Amino acid sequence: MQVKRFKQAQRFRVIVGAACFYATARQIRSGVGDLGQCNAAVQKALDSLEFYRSGPGIESACTGHAGTWEGLQVQLNIA
């Protein structure tokens, strides 16, 4: 299965624990802050959302994704 990647300019609402901010796919891929654990968690969440949206059914219409990566609770929503 081919994973469909978001365009670099696609904006997301990112929630990590109690912190909430907006970032583009490009910003997420290059790192959203100084904490490596947080960057890795948000990048893995983006990869997971892209993989999920690449599915053949209703998954392709998904607009958000939540889970725990690197021990942090992360939620991404397409803005």
N, C-alpha and C positions, 0 to 999 in steps of 0.2 A: 504494500500500500504506500502510495506517495503522500507524504505529509505536506499539507497546504500551509505555508507560512504567511503570517500577516505582513502587510506592507509596513515599511519602516515608520511611516507617519501615523499608523493606527494608534489612537489614544485609548488608554485603559485607566479605570479607577482601581487603584491597588490598595488593599487593606492587609496590613501585617500586624497581627495582634490588635492593639488599640490605635495604631497609627494609620492614617488614610491620606493618600496623595494621588495625583494624576501623573502619568508617565506615558511616553510613546513606546512602541515596540523597540525602536532603536535605543532609547534610553535604558530600557530594561535589559537588553542584550549587552550593553556596555557597562552596566552597573548603575544602580540608583542611589548609592550612598557609600559610606566608608566601611560599613560592616560586611565582611565577606560572607558570613552566614546568611544575612538577609538578601544580599545580591544573588547568591546561589539558590535560595528558596524561591525568590520571585522569578528567576530565570527558569527554574524547573517547573513552576506553575504555568508559565507561558508556554513552554514546550508541551506540557501535558494538555493544555487547552487547544493548542494547534493540532496535536495528535487526535484528540477527541473530536474536534470539528472536521477532521478529514474522513470521518466515518461515513458510511453510505446512507444512513437513515436520518432520523430526526436529530441525531447528534450534530449534524452539519448546521443546524439552526441555533445551536447553543450560544448564549450571549455572556456566559460567565462560568466560573469554575472555582471551587474552593477545596482546600485540603491541607495537609500538613507535610511540609518539606523541610529538611534540615532542622527538624524540631520546632519549626515556627508555623503558626496557622496563617495561611495566605488565602486571600480571595482576590480574583481578577474579574472585572466586569468591563465589557466593551463600552467605551464612552461615546 
